[in-house]
Amino acid sequence: MDFRKLRFYNLGGSHTQATIFFGNGYGASVAQGGAAAGRPEEDSYEVAVLVPLEPRGKRWTMTFDTPVTPGAQATLGYQSREDVERVLDEIAALPWRSIRTFPPYTGDFDEEEAVLGEVATELNEEPENLSIEEDRGLSSFGTGTAYMVASSRSGNEWMVVENEDQERELALAMVRQDLEDEPEMFNQSFIEGQIDQEKLRRELRGGALDSQIDYLENLSDEDFWDEYEGEGFAAPEADEEGDRRGPERSELEELAESQVEERLKDPMEYLEDIYGKKEALDQALAIAGIDVDKAAEEAVDADGPAHFLNTYDGQTHTTPRGLVWWRRN
């Protein structure tokens, strides 16, 4: 092929590139400058073999599954003009390459090949290497079918759901499960904020009151009245010998209730004084629990569904027809 037939476009600075496509299903990129392994001052070029990501489409990707660039050598660097002409002739002479086609996606999420075709245009993978199957693990959350798309070449995997509504519902279901099974995964202050403080206070009150009455009953009369007065109550006067009578049951309960009410203003702090910070949270969850649905909504609203669905890079993507996909590995 005559080098002069290549049409180069400037990509910025000294970086230029020409692409050409052949009838056998292959194409070529010829680049110079920038990050390319070709230098203007040497009049050398980098050549890569291209394959289409979609039939008759404008999106292509490099391949090294040909004799032109075998093995790990994805491109040929520092090629002279004569070398470029020779390589282009080799690419044009490659055996005809079939291009996998997919039916158009028209909104039927049960049509797996159409779903795969819609997502394939978003991935830098050759369509021939892609497969699709239902991911029963994600589908088991009951929010609808979820698919796994896999590349036999790169080993990459992606998850696909029907739309952004399912994306959110799936994230909520996963967060609800984590909150029920492994609440320690979440920030402790977030979990504490989800505990019904009034219910926790109510549930703790009976035991705290009994314990406080037991403590007060074991005090000397003088010590009891000192605490009684310290709480703002009026203690009885001492008799002629300087002694004060013992407390009545109603006075014991009155002081205990006042002290317990003060200590339970912050029920988490009350538990932490008894058990320590970590075990206090476990105790609070066992006693009062949390509103799992409300907590899941708040978590997903705060961080977004992608944060919980995609542990690879925390991102999800939407195709032109509304399918939502994300990288799995």
Backbone bond lengths (Angstrom), bond angles and torsions (degrees), N, CA, C in turn:
res aa  C-N    CA-C-N  psi(-1)  N-CA   C-N-CA  omega(-1)  CA-C   N-CA-C  phi
1 M - - - 1.456 - - 1.517 109.74 -
2 D 1.299 117.00 142.38 1.456 122.16 -179.17 1.529 109.93 -77.46
3 F 1.333 117.36 120.72 1.463 123.15 -179.44 1.527 111.51 -54.50
4 R 1.318 116.56 -33.19 1.457 121.20 -175.08 1.527 113.01 -66.97
5 K 1.323 116.93 -13.07 1.461 119.80 178.79 1.533 112.30 -81.36
6 L 1.339 117.16 -11.17 1.467 120.07 178.95 1.521 110.22 -73.01
7 R 1.308 115.83 138.39 1.457 120.97 179.34 1.531 108.22 -111.24
8 F 1.326 116.13 111.02 1.459 121.34 -176.22 1.525 110.88 -92.21
9 Y 1.337 114.28 144.06 1.459 121.66 176.15 1.522 108.80 -119.11
10 N 1.314 116.20 141.75 1.458 120.63 179.29 1.518 109.54 -81.68
11 L 1.330 115.72 126.11 1.462 121.55 -179.32 1.520 111.98 -104.02
12 G 1.320 116.38 7.98 1.460 120.44 -179.61 1.509 111.68 122.41
13 G 1.337 116.88 124.25 1.460 120.09 -179.28 1.509 110.91 65.27
14 S 1.328 114.70 -130.06 1.471 119.81 -179.64 1.528 112.31 -91.74
15 H 1.365 117.00 3.47 1.464 120.94 -174.88 1.526 110.07 -83.72
16 T 1.339 116.46 116.74 1.463 121.80 177.22 1.518 109.69 -127.46
17 Q 1.341 116.24 155.22 1.461 120.80 -178.84 1.518 110.46 -150.38
18 A 1.332 113.84 142.60 1.457 120.92 171.82 1.519 108.19 -125.27
19 T 1.328 117.26 142.63 1.460 120.79 174.34 1.519 108.34 -124.79
20 I 1.318 114.09 148.74 1.461 120.01 179.81 1.517 107.87 -146.13
21 F 1.322 117.21 145.22 1.453 121.50 -176.24 1.527 109.98 -127.88
22 F 1.334 113.93 145.04 1.462 120.69 -174.21 1.524 110.34 -114.85
23 G 1.307 115.14 163.51 1.457 120.67 -176.80 1.502 114.48 -72.31
24 N 1.327 117.74 -8.77 1.463 120.26 -178.76 1.533 112.66 -88.92
25 G 1.336 117.37 5.46 1.457 119.93 178.54 1.514 113.86 94.77
26 Y 1.317 117.93 4.04 1.465 121.99 178.23 1.527 109.76 -114.79
27 G 1.318 114.51 163.14 1.448 120.85 174.92 1.510 109.28 -143.49
28 A 1.338 116.26 -176.98 1.458 120.22 -179.76 1.520 109.47 -146.24
29 S 1.322 114.66 146.62 1.462 122.65 171.05 1.516 107.75 -112.02
30 V 1.328 116.31 131.53 1.464 121.75 176.70 1.524 106.24 -121.81
31 A 1.333 117.10 115.89 1.460 120.70 -172.38 1.520 111.03 -129.99
32 Q 1.335 113.53 156.35 1.463 120.68 179.97 1.532 108.57 -148.40
33 G 1.336 116.31 142.03 1.453 120.66 177.90 1.518 112.19 79.18
34 G 1.334 116.78 -179.54 1.458 120.36 -177.36 1.510 110.37 60.40
35 A 1.328 117.11 -133.98 1.460 121.20 179.69 1.527 112.32 -87.94
36 A 1.320 117.29 -1.37 1.462 120.96 -177.89 1.533 110.98 -70.01
37 A 1.332 114.35 149.46 1.470 119.89 177.51 1.524 109.23 -84.06
38 G 1.312 114.56 62.45 1.460 122.78 178.10 1.520 108.30 -161.04
39 R 1.351 117.02 137.55 1.459 120.43 -172.33 1.530 111.16 -122.17
40 P 1.358 116.63 132.00 1.473 119.44 177.91 1.518 112.51 -58.11
41 E 1.334 116.82 -39.56 1.469 119.33 -176.55 1.524 111.66 -67.34
42 E 1.313 117.49 -20.80 1.467 121.87 178.43 1.528 111.44 -101.06
43 D 1.358 115.62 -7.23 1.456 121.70 -172.41 1.527 110.17 53.21
44 S 1.370 114.80 45.12 1.466 120.51 178.09 1.530 109.64 -115.09
45 Y 1.350 115.83 160.25 1.461 120.79 -170.63 1.528 110.33 -139.31
46 E 1.337 115.05 157.24 1.458 122.40 173.42 1.530 107.97 -107.25
47 V 1.336 116.11 131.10 1.461 120.76 -178.45 1.531 109.13 -117.72
48 A 1.331 116.19 133.56 1.463 121.82 176.66 1.522 108.85 -128.48
49 V 1.338 115.81 145.78 1.463 121.38 175.05 1.519 108.05 -87.03
50 L 1.339 117.18 135.15 1.459 122.61 -178.56 1.522 110.84 -115.12
51 V 1.353 114.33 149.42 1.467 121.26 170.35 1.521 107.33 -131.64
52 P 1.333 119.02 151.04 1.469 121.13 -176.15 1.521 111.91 -77.18
53 L 1.320 114.83 146.96 1.457 120.41 172.78 1.522 110.82 -89.05
54 E 1.317 117.88 -15.90 1.453 122.02 179.09 1.522 108.70 -152.86
55 P 1.322 117.92 148.76 1.465 120.32 -179.36 1.519 110.93 -60.73
56 R 1.300 116.14 133.85 1.464 123.21 178.11 1.527 112.26 53.68
57 G 1.321 115.11 21.00 1.457 118.86 -177.51 1.509 112.24 -90.56
58 K 1.319 114.77 174.09 1.456 120.79 179.28 1.528 111.84 -99.49
59 R 1.309 117.03 -1.06 1.466 120.50 -176.83 1.516 109.29 -104.02
60 W 1.332 114.40 122.38 1.458 122.03 -178.13 1.508 109.00 -129.22
61 T 1.327 116.22 164.25 1.457 120.51 176.21 1.518 109.53 -140.59
62 M 1.309 116.68 159.90 1.465 120.53 179.52 1.518 110.84 -73.56
63 T 1.300 116.50 150.03 1.454 121.84 173.02 1.523 108.84 -134.34
64 F 1.314 115.40 150.10 1.476 118.78 173.15 1.529 109.75 -126.61
65 D 1.346 114.97 26.47 1.466 120.98 177.59 1.523 111.02 -95.62
66 T 1.306 117.63 38.45 1.465 121.16 177.87 1.525 108.98 -133.44
67 P 1.317 117.71 161.75 1.477 120.18 176.21 1.534 112.58 -65.73
68 V 1.326 117.32 -16.91 1.468 119.49 -178.05 1.521 111.05 -71.19
69 T 1.327 116.56 -43.07 1.465 121.40 177.36 1.526 107.61 -129.96
70 P 1.317 118.45 75.56 1.467 121.18 -173.12 1.523 112.19 -77.40
71 G 1.333 114.99 162.66 1.458 121.26 174.03 1.502 112.48 63.27
72 A 1.343 116.01 -138.66 1.466 121.32 -177.29 1.517 112.11 -84.58
73 Q 1.336 117.81 -1.01 1.464 121.05 -177.26 1.529 108.68 -84.23
74 A 1.350 115.33 88.81 1.458 119.42 -174.49 1.514 112.61 -73.34
75 T 1.330 117.64 -26.93 1.466 121.14 -179.81 1.524 109.62 -135.00
76 L 1.316 114.83 164.23 1.471 121.60 174.46 1.524 107.19 -111.86
77 G 1.319 116.90 117.48 1.452 120.87 -174.37 1.515 113.68 -99.70
78 Y 1.340 114.25 156.52 1.464 123.60 172.80 1.540 111.86 55.50
79 Q 1.320 113.81 49.35 1.464 121.10 179.19 1.534 109.78 -91.06
80 S 1.314 115.37 137.98 1.470 119.46 174.48 1.525 109.18 -75.40
81 R 1.329 117.91 172.26 1.465 120.57 177.69 1.524 111.27 -59.54
82 E 1.332 114.89 -39.42 1.475 118.96 178.94 1.527 109.88 -65.88
83 D 1.360 116.08 -40.64 1.473 119.12 177.53 1.524 110.79 -61.58
84 V 1.333 116.41 -42.22 1.457 121.00 -179.78 1.526 110.09 -60.11
85 E 1.313 117.31 -44.97 1.469 120.31 179.74 1.522 110.98 -60.45
86 R 1.340 116.05 -42.13 1.473 120.20 -179.95 1.528 110.71 -64.34
87 V 1.358 116.98 -45.29 1.466 120.85 -178.55 1.523 110.77 -64.08
88 L 1.318 117.31 -40.91 1.461 119.89 179.07 1.518 111.21 -63.33
89 D 1.324 117.09 -37.81 1.465 120.28 176.05 1.527 110.86 -63.36
90 E 1.347 115.98 -38.86 1.472 119.80 178.87 1.522 111.01 -65.02
91 I 1.332 116.13 -40.33 1.469 119.57 179.62 1.525 110.19 -66.17
92 A 1.321 116.55 -43.49 1.467 120.66 -179.33 1.518 111.51 -64.29
93 A 1.339 117.02 -24.69 1.468 121.24 -177.71 1.527 112.63 -90.76
94 L 1.325 118.00 -2.45 1.468 119.87 179.31 1.523 109.81 -62.15
95 P 1.344 117.55 149.88 1.468 120.07 177.75 1.522 110.93 -56.98
96 W 1.327 115.47 150.00 1.459 120.23 -178.09 1.512 110.43 -57.95
97 R 1.312 114.89 136.42 1.458 121.35 -176.08 1.524 109.03 -110.00
98 S 1.343 115.39 121.89 1.466 118.51 178.41 1.522 109.39 -70.93
99 I 1.318 116.14 143.91 1.454 121.41 179.46 1.523 108.02 -111.55
100 R 1.308 115.64 118.32 1.458 119.85 -178.17 1.520 109.72 -66.43
101 T 1.308 116.30 133.64 1.463 120.48 178.81 1.531 109.42 -114.64
102 F 1.300 115.83 153.63 1.460 122.16 179.86 1.519 109.47 -125.24
103 P 1.325 116.65 148.39 1.469 118.17 172.93 1.526 109.13 -68.00
104 P 1.321 118.15 151.14 1.465 119.54 -179.88 1.522 111.15 -67.68
105 Y 1.322 115.79 146.17 1.460 119.93 177.20 1.524 108.78 -83.35
106 T 1.324 116.48 120.37 1.470 120.75 -175.80 1.524 111.88 -115.83
107 G 1.331 116.89 14.65 1.460 119.97 177.75 1.508 114.52 105.92
108 D 1.351 117.92 -2.67 1.466 120.66 178.01 1.525 108.22 -92.27
109 F 1.322 115.99 102.14 1.463 120.30 -174.88 1.524 112.44 -72.08
110 D 1.316 117.53 -11.68 1.465 120.46 176.49 1.525 112.16 -78.27
111 E 1.354 117.73 -15.89 1.469 121.62 179.67 1.530 108.87 -81.98
112 E 1.334 115.73 91.71 1.464 120.57 -171.56 1.525 113.07 -60.02
113 E 1.334 117.75 -42.60 1.470 120.23 -177.91 1.528 111.08 -64.82
114 A 1.329 116.41 -36.65 1.460 119.62 178.20 1.525 110.52 -68.92
115 V 1.335 116.30 -39.33 1.472 120.45 176.42 1.526 109.51 -61.99
116 L 1.343 116.13 -44.95 1.459 120.06 179.48 1.523 111.04 -61.33
117 G 1.325 116.78 -42.78 1.457 120.03 179.55 1.521 112.25 -62.01
118 E 1.336 116.41 -39.52 1.468 120.53 179.68 1.536 110.73 -64.18
119 V 1.338 116.41 -40.77 1.467 120.06 -178.44 1.523 111.12 -78.80
120 A 1.334 116.75 -33.24 1.470 120.33 -176.13 1.517 112.16 -57.84
121 T 1.331 116.94 -32.93 1.467 119.36 -179.40 1.520 111.81 -68.54
122 E 1.347 117.58 -14.16 1.464 121.53 -178.70 1.533 111.91 -94.04
123 L 1.321 116.64 -13.05 1.467 120.60 -172.06 1.522 110.50 -104.70
124 N 1.298 116.26 147.55 1.466 120.87 175.73 1.524 109.94 -86.50
125 E 1.295 116.39 58.49 1.464 122.32 -177.27 1.516 109.10 -135.92
126 E 1.321 116.04 146.48 1.463 120.06 175.22 1.530 108.97 -69.40
127 P 1.336 117.72 131.53 1.461 120.40 -178.17 1.524 113.73 -55.19
128 E 1.345 116.55 -34.70 1.465 120.33 -178.48 1.530 112.16 -60.86
129 N 1.332 117.19 -23.40 1.463 120.51 -175.93 1.522 113.02 -92.26
130 L 1.333 117.94 -1.49 1.459 121.02 -172.70 1.527 111.85 -97.56
131 S 1.325 115.36 144.07 1.465 121.72 173.99 1.525 107.98 -135.46
132 I 1.326 115.22 162.24 1.464 119.98 -178.86 1.517 109.52 -139.30
133 E 1.329 116.51 140.97 1.454 121.38 174.12 1.523 108.89 -154.83
134 E 1.327 115.92 157.27 1.466 119.30 179.41 1.521 109.57 -67.42
135 D 1.323 116.34 136.44 1.458 121.41 173.28 1.530 107.39 -93.09
136 R 1.322 115.21 101.92 1.464 119.21 -173.10 1.523 111.99 -69.07
137 G 1.332 116.51 -24.15 1.455 118.97 177.45 1.512 111.72 -63.52
138 L 1.335 117.24 -49.82 1.464 120.40 178.96 1.526 111.55 -72.65
139 S 1.335 116.78 -36.17 1.465 119.40 179.20 1.525 111.27 -63.26
140 S 1.349 116.49 -26.82 1.468 120.35 -176.78 1.522 112.69 -68.76
141 F 1.341 118.48 -11.57 1.460 120.44 177.76 1.530 111.66 -73.60
142 G 1.329 116.65 -10.59 1.452 119.84 173.92 1.512 115.00 81.83
143 T 1.329 116.98 18.11 1.470 119.24 179.36 1.527 112.07 -101.23
144 G 1.318 117.43 3.12 1.458 121.56 -178.17 1.518 110.44 123.18
145 T 1.323 115.69 173.34 1.463 121.20 -178.93 1.525 110.91 -68.57
146 A 1.326 115.44 138.53 1.466 121.87 171.86 1.522 107.01 -124.99
147 Y 1.331 116.35 139.43 1.455 121.28 -179.19 1.525 110.90 -110.60
148 M 1.334 114.67 153.38 1.455 121.20 168.32 1.524 108.40 -112.92
149 V 1.320 116.40 126.49 1.453 122.62 173.99 1.523 107.14 -103.98
150 A 1.333 117.35 133.46 1.461 121.22 -177.06 1.522 110.30 -131.11
151 S 1.329 115.04 148.20 1.461 121.47 175.52 1.522 108.75 -106.36
152 S 1.310 116.29 122.38 1.466 120.17 178.32 1.523 111.30 -70.35
153 R 1.328 117.01 -20.89 1.462 120.81 -177.72 1.526 111.92 -83.42
154 S 1.326 116.87 -53.35 1.464 120.39 -174.77 1.514 113.29 -92.84
155 G 1.333 117.20 -18.74 1.459 119.90 -175.46 1.521 113.02 81.49
156 N 1.337 117.40 0.49 1.462 120.03 179.29 1.521 110.86 -70.16
157 E 1.333 115.34 149.88 1.457 121.33 178.35 1.525 109.17 -132.70
158 W 1.339 115.13 146.91 1.462 121.86 179.09 1.517 108.89 -135.43
159 M 1.322 116.16 150.26 1.454 121.80 175.98 1.526 108.55 -107.00
160 V 1.351 115.67 146.41 1.462 121.16 -177.90 1.524 109.33 -134.57
161 V 1.344 116.01 132.40 1.464 120.85 171.50 1.528 108.49 -125.37
162 E 1.336 116.42 168.44 1.463 120.40 -166.74 1.527 113.57 -70.57
163 N 1.326 117.14 -36.74 1.456 119.13 -175.73 1.525 109.97 -164.37
164 E 1.319 115.79 -178.84 1.460 120.47 -177.15 1.523 111.75 -70.33
165 D 1.330 117.80 -27.83 1.471 119.77 175.95 1.523 110.20 -64.29
166 Q 1.339 116.74 -44.68 1.460 119.29 178.29 1.523 110.77 -67.58
167 E 1.320 116.81 -36.53 1.466 120.24 176.32 1.529 110.33 -54.56
168 R 1.339 116.14 -47.99 1.465 120.18 -179.08 1.528 111.45 -66.92
169 E 1.335 116.96 -45.69 1.462 119.77 -178.47 1.529 111.42 -62.57
170 L 1.323 116.40 -37.46 1.463 119.96 178.22 1.533 110.25 -66.23
171 A 1.323 116.65 -43.36 1.468 119.84 177.89 1.521 110.54 -61.09
172 L 1.332 117.45 -43.18 1.465 120.72 178.70 1.525 111.40 -61.15
173 A 1.333 116.37 -42.92 1.468 120.00 -179.66 1.522 110.96 -63.66
174 M 1.327 116.89 -40.81 1.460 120.54 -179.79 1.532 111.00 -67.48
175 V 1.336 116.59 -39.71 1.466 120.06 179.46 1.524 109.99 -67.91
176 R 1.330 116.88 -40.76 1.475 119.05 177.81 1.523 110.65 -58.75
177 Q 1.327 116.27 -43.28 1.462 119.36 179.64 1.521 111.22 -63.12
178 D 1.330 116.77 -43.24 1.470 120.27 179.47 1.529 111.17 -64.67
179 L 1.333 116.97 -39.00 1.471 119.97 179.39 1.524 110.93 -64.27
180 E 1.319 116.76 -36.00 1.459 120.52 -179.63 1.521 112.18 -77.19
181 D 1.336 116.71 -38.52 1.461 120.50 -173.58 1.523 113.76 -94.60
182 E 1.328 116.51 -38.48 1.468 120.14 -175.13 1.534 111.10 -139.11
183 P 1.330 117.75 65.16 1.471 119.10 -178.54 1.519 112.98 -61.21
184 E 1.333 116.67 -21.89 1.474 119.94 179.82 1.520 112.26 -66.31
185 M 1.337 117.96 -13.19 1.459 121.03 176.47 1.524 111.93 -66.06
186 F 1.335 115.58 -23.81 1.455 120.33 -173.42 1.526 110.80 -95.09
187 N 1.326 114.96 159.30 1.453 121.21 176.58 1.530 109.61 -55.90
188 Q 1.352 116.78 132.03 1.456 120.13 -174.45 1.524 112.02 -61.39
189 S 1.332 116.78 -38.57 1.462 118.62 -179.40 1.532 110.67 -66.02
190 F 1.343 116.89 -32.93 1.467 120.19 176.88 1.519 110.16 -64.90
191 I 1.343 117.09 -46.04 1.463 120.97 -179.89 1.518 110.21 -63.73
192 E 1.333 117.33 -44.16 1.470 120.15 178.54 1.522 111.01 -58.06
193 G 1.338 115.59 -38.94 1.456 119.81 -179.77 1.514 113.50 -67.16
194 Q 1.335 116.92 -17.41 1.466 121.08 -179.71 1.526 112.35 -92.51
195 I 1.330 117.92 -10.81 1.462 120.87 -178.92 1.522 109.68 -75.99
196 D 1.321 116.57 135.87 1.467 121.99 177.83 1.526 107.53 -72.72
197 Q 1.335 116.06 98.96 1.462 120.83 -175.21 1.528 112.36 -62.00
198 E 1.329 117.43 -38.59 1.467 120.15 -179.23 1.526 110.68 -66.19
199 K 1.331 116.41 -41.40 1.467 119.24 177.47 1.517 110.24 -65.05
200 L 1.325 117.04 -42.33 1.460 120.63 179.04 1.527 110.07 -61.32
201 R 1.320 117.10 -43.12 1.472 122.02 179.84 1.530 110.15 -61.46
202 R 1.349 115.27 -43.81 1.466 120.60 179.99 1.522 111.30 -62.80
203 E 1.324 115.57 -45.42 1.465 120.10 -176.91 1.526 111.82 -67.59
204 L 1.321 117.09 -31.81 1.468 121.04 -178.83 1.526 112.36 -80.56
205 R 1.316 117.05 -23.90 1.455 120.82 -168.13 1.526 113.19 -59.51
206 G 1.342 116.61 -46.87 1.461 119.63 -176.86 1.524 112.48 -58.16
207 G 1.324 116.68 -51.42 1.459 120.40 -179.23 1.516 112.24 -65.26
208 A 1.342 116.04 -39.43 1.457 120.20 179.67 1.524 110.67 -64.61
209 L 1.337 117.09 -38.84 1.464 121.47 -179.84 1.519 110.95 -66.94
210 D 1.328 116.57 -44.43 1.472 119.61 178.31 1.519 110.74 -61.09
211 S 1.324 115.64 -43.91 1.457 119.54 -179.34 1.528 111.47 -63.97
212 Q 1.324 117.15 -39.79 1.454 120.60 -178.65 1.531 111.61 -69.74
213 I 1.334 116.79 -37.48 1.474 119.96 176.29 1.521 110.29 -63.70
214 D 1.330 117.11 -42.69 1.466 119.99 176.73 1.523 110.71 -57.87
215 Y 1.322 115.78 -43.24 1.474 119.81 179.23 1.517 110.97 -62.40
216 L 1.339 117.35 -45.99 1.469 120.58 -177.00 1.526 111.63 -66.81
217 E 1.330 117.35 -34.70 1.467 121.07 179.74 1.516 112.03 -64.48
218 N 1.308 117.10 -24.03 1.467 120.80 -178.53 1.530 112.98 -92.30
219 L 1.324 116.73 0.00 1.456 119.65 177.12 1.532 110.29 -81.02
220 S 1.316 115.43 153.48 1.468 119.13 170.15 1.518 108.31 -67.78
221 D 1.353 115.95 160.89 1.456 118.79 -179.81 1.523 111.26 -57.93
222 E 1.323 117.19 -42.64 1.453 120.35 -177.82 1.532 111.13 -64.15
223 D 1.339 115.16 -44.98 1.473 118.31 179.70 1.527 111.12 -63.61
224 F 1.336 115.40 -38.86 1.467 117.65 178.99 1.509 110.30 -61.61
225 W 1.361 117.49 -48.24 1.461 119.51 -176.39 1.531 111.55 -67.19
226 D 1.336 116.64 -29.92 1.461 118.25 175.11 1.537 110.33 -62.28
227 E 1.348 115.94 -45.01 1.469 118.85 178.17 1.527 110.67 -67.15
228 Y 1.325 116.07 -36.67 1.468 121.20 -179.36 1.529 110.49 -60.65
229 E 1.358 114.64 -46.36 1.451 119.29 178.58 1.528 111.13 -69.03
230 G 1.345 116.62 -36.33 1.455 120.55 178.89 1.516 112.87 -62.46
231 E 1.309 115.91 -23.73 1.465 120.94 179.24 1.529 111.48 -87.74
232 G 1.371 115.24 -2.19 1.468 118.99 176.73 1.502 114.98 98.56
233 F 1.327 117.72 6.41 1.460 121.04 178.08 1.531 110.25 -91.26
234 A 1.313 115.97 156.57 1.477 121.09 178.44 1.517 109.35 -90.34
235 A 1.331 116.64 119.31 1.465 122.05 -179.80 1.528 110.01 -86.07
236 P 1.335 118.76 154.97 1.478 121.37 178.48 1.530 111.53 -67.47
237 E 1.295 115.37 155.18 1.464 120.70 177.72 1.532 110.02 -71.06
238 A 1.321 115.24 153.61 1.472 120.75 176.42 1.524 109.32 -74.97
239 D 1.323 117.29 153.06 1.462 120.90 177.52 1.531 110.38 -78.72
240 E 1.346 116.27 -172.90 1.464 120.27 -175.54 1.520 112.14 -62.54
241 E 1.307 116.91 -25.07 1.472 121.27 179.95 1.531 111.82 -90.70
242 G 1.338 117.37 2.19 1.464 120.57 177.93 1.516 114.10 86.81
243 D 1.303 116.45 8.79 1.466 120.20 179.93 1.524 110.01 -101.73
244 R 1.342 113.88 150.67 1.447 118.81 174.67 1.522 109.59 -112.23
245 R 1.297 114.18 148.24 1.466 119.30 -179.25 1.522 111.18 -62.78
246 G 1.325 116.50 164.37 1.447 121.04 174.27 1.515 111.34 -73.32
247 P 1.345 117.77 155.86 1.466 120.78 -178.62 1.523 111.87 -71.25
248 E 1.308 115.10 146.79 1.461 120.42 173.25 1.533 108.78 -83.33
249 R 1.322 113.97 164.59 1.472 119.06 -178.07 1.531 110.94 -58.46
250 S 1.302 116.50 -41.57 1.467 119.65 -178.54 1.525 111.23 -63.29
251 E 1.338 116.72 -32.65 1.464 120.39 179.64 1.530 110.75 -74.46
252 L 1.347 114.97 -37.52 1.470 118.90 174.07 1.533 110.48 -58.36
253 E 1.331 115.46 -48.07 1.460 119.93 -177.62 1.521 111.16 -67.49
254 E 1.323 116.45 -37.41 1.464 120.60 179.84 1.519 111.10 -61.78
255 L 1.345 116.38 -45.99 1.463 120.03 179.86 1.525 110.83 -68.80
256 A 1.332 117.13 -43.47 1.472 120.81 -179.24 1.522 110.43 -60.08
257 E 1.330 117.36 -44.52 1.462 121.00 -179.27 1.527 111.16 -62.73
258 S 1.325 116.62 -40.07 1.462 119.89 179.79 1.527 111.02 -65.81
259 Q 1.338 116.20 -43.31 1.463 120.09 -178.78 1.530 111.89 -68.65
260 V 1.331 115.32 -40.10 1.471 118.98 -179.74 1.522 110.52 -67.91
261 E 1.323 116.37 -39.90 1.460 119.34 178.54 1.531 110.84 -58.91
262 E 1.315 116.98 -41.35 1.468 121.03 178.83 1.522 111.30 -66.05
263 R 1.320 116.77 -43.26 1.468 120.40 -176.99 1.527 111.97 -70.57
264 L 1.318 116.57 -28.53 1.467 119.22 -178.00 1.528 112.71 -92.09
265 K 1.337 117.42 8.14 1.468 118.12 172.79 1.523 109.83 -58.20
266 D 1.338 116.51 -35.87 1.466 121.91 172.87 1.522 107.22 -121.61
267 P 1.339 117.28 91.25 1.472 119.17 -175.24 1.525 113.49 -63.78
268 M 1.351 117.87 -29.58 1.460 119.15 177.84 1.522 110.80 -67.11
269 E 1.319 116.33 -40.76 1.473 119.53 177.76 1.525 110.55 -64.31
270 Y 1.331 116.27 -37.46 1.464 121.25 176.59 1.533 110.67 -58.79
271 L 1.359 115.86 -46.17 1.468 119.43 179.75 1.525 111.84 -68.36
272 E 1.340 116.27 -37.45 1.465 119.65 179.54 1.519 111.43 -63.40
273 D 1.336 117.31 -35.20 1.471 120.35 177.47 1.519 111.53 -64.55
274 I 1.328 115.67 -28.42 1.467 119.99 -178.64 1.526 111.84 -88.76
275 Y 1.355 116.52 -46.86 1.458 121.06 -169.06 1.525 115.12 -108.77
276 G 1.319 118.60 -15.74 1.458 120.29 -169.00 1.522 109.40 91.73
277 K 1.330 117.39 163.30 1.462 122.14 -168.78 1.520 113.26 -62.67
278 K 1.350 117.47 -49.61 1.464 119.10 -174.29 1.523 111.63 -67.48
279 E 1.337 116.30 -48.66 1.465 118.13 -177.08 1.529 110.98 -68.75
280 A 1.347 116.05 -27.37 1.463 118.84 178.36 1.520 110.75 -60.54
281 L 1.342 116.26 -39.98 1.471 119.47 179.07 1.524 110.66 -65.41
282 D 1.320 116.48 -42.42 1.467 119.89 177.84 1.527 110.75 -60.25
283 Q 1.340 116.14 -42.65 1.458 120.50 179.44 1.528 111.18 -63.65
284 A 1.339 115.80 -43.02 1.466 119.90 -179.25 1.522 111.05 -63.56
285 L 1.342 116.33 -40.72 1.463 119.72 178.99 1.527 110.69 -65.47
286 A 1.347 116.49 -38.92 1.459 120.02 179.48 1.527 111.14 -68.29
287 I 1.323 116.40 -34.40 1.468 120.40 -176.31 1.526 111.80 -81.01
288 A 1.329 116.49 -51.51 1.467 120.46 -171.75 1.519 113.49 -109.75
289 G 1.342 117.33 -24.24 1.461 120.42 -177.63 1.521 111.78 64.52
290 I 1.323 116.06 -172.23 1.460 121.55 176.91 1.523 108.71 -135.64
291 D 1.316 114.96 161.67 1.460 121.20 172.98 1.528 106.48 -81.81
292 V 1.330 115.77 96.86 1.461 120.96 -172.58 1.529 111.28 -61.73
293 D 1.310 118.32 -41.51 1.470 120.68 -179.54 1.528 110.87 -62.62
294 K 1.327 116.30 -45.45 1.465 120.47 -179.69 1.533 110.28 -65.07
295 A 1.339 116.47 -42.21 1.466 120.03 -179.86 1.524 111.22 -63.97
296 A 1.330 116.57 -41.19 1.468 120.13 179.17 1.524 110.61 -63.59
297 E 1.326 117.01 -43.27 1.469 120.84 178.34 1.531 110.30 -58.98
298 E 1.317 116.46 -45.54 1.463 119.82 -178.01 1.526 110.93 -65.25
299 A 1.338 117.07 -39.97 1.464 120.49 -178.95 1.524 110.95 -65.60
300 V 1.327 116.99 -46.00 1.467 120.92 -178.33 1.525 110.46 -69.27
301 D 1.336 117.01 -38.24 1.466 119.74 177.17 1.524 111.03 -63.31
302 A 1.326 116.38 -37.32 1.467 120.48 -176.69 1.526 112.20 -74.64
303 D 1.336 117.19 -43.89 1.465 120.20 -171.97 1.523 114.04 -106.06
304 G 1.338 117.63 -14.77 1.453 120.84 -178.55 1.519 111.60 87.84
305 P 1.345 117.82 149.56 1.474 120.45 -179.38 1.523 113.44 -58.08
306 A 1.341 117.55 -37.93 1.469 120.50 -175.49 1.518 112.02 -58.35
307 H 1.326 117.18 -34.38 1.465 121.54 -178.61 1.528 111.01 -58.25
308 F 1.319 116.79 -34.41 1.460 120.63 -176.21 1.526 112.65 -95.94
309 L 1.325 117.26 -24.64 1.461 120.24 -178.89 1.519 112.20 -84.13
310 N 1.315 117.13 -38.75 1.463 121.05 -170.35 1.522 110.77 -111.98
311 T 1.320 116.04 100.65 1.461 119.92 177.47 1.524 111.56 -84.88
312 Y 1.346 117.16 -3.01 1.467 120.24 -179.99 1.520 111.16 -79.97
313 D 1.343 117.35 -57.35 1.465 118.91 179.58 1.527 112.80 -137.69
314 G 1.346 116.82 7.51 1.454 120.19 174.48 1.515 115.16 70.26
315 Q 1.335 118.14 22.20 1.464 120.93 -177.63 1.526 110.88 -127.77
316 T 1.324 115.54 147.00 1.457 120.99 167.74 1.523 108.00 -123.12
317 H 1.338 115.80 161.13 1.467 121.55 -175.88 1.524 108.70 -134.52
318 T 1.310 116.19 150.57 1.463 121.46 -178.77 1.526 109.65 -118.82
319 T 1.333 116.47 129.94 1.461 121.12 179.26 1.532 109.44 -77.57
320 P 1.326 117.66 167.72 1.474 119.73 179.70 1.527 113.38 -56.92
321 R 1.324 117.96 -27.83 1.469 120.47 -179.01 1.526 112.04 -101.21
322 G 1.327 116.40 14.34 1.461 119.40 167.80 1.508 117.26 96.37
323 L 1.339 119.94 -2.37 1.465 120.27 176.09 1.533 108.85 -69.65
324 V 1.314 115.66 145.00 1.463 121.33 179.89 1.529 108.84 -111.80
325 W 1.320 116.86 129.54 1.457 120.29 -178.25 1.523 109.63 -137.04
326 W 1.340 115.29 158.21 1.454 120.36 177.03 1.525 110.31 -153.72
327 R 1.304 114.66 154.99 1.472 121.55 -179.30 1.522 109.18 -73.39
328 R 1.320 116.16 138.10 1.466 120.76 -178.40 1.525 112.50 -100.54
329 N 1.325 116.73 -33.98 1.465 119.02 -175.91 1.515 110.93 -140.87
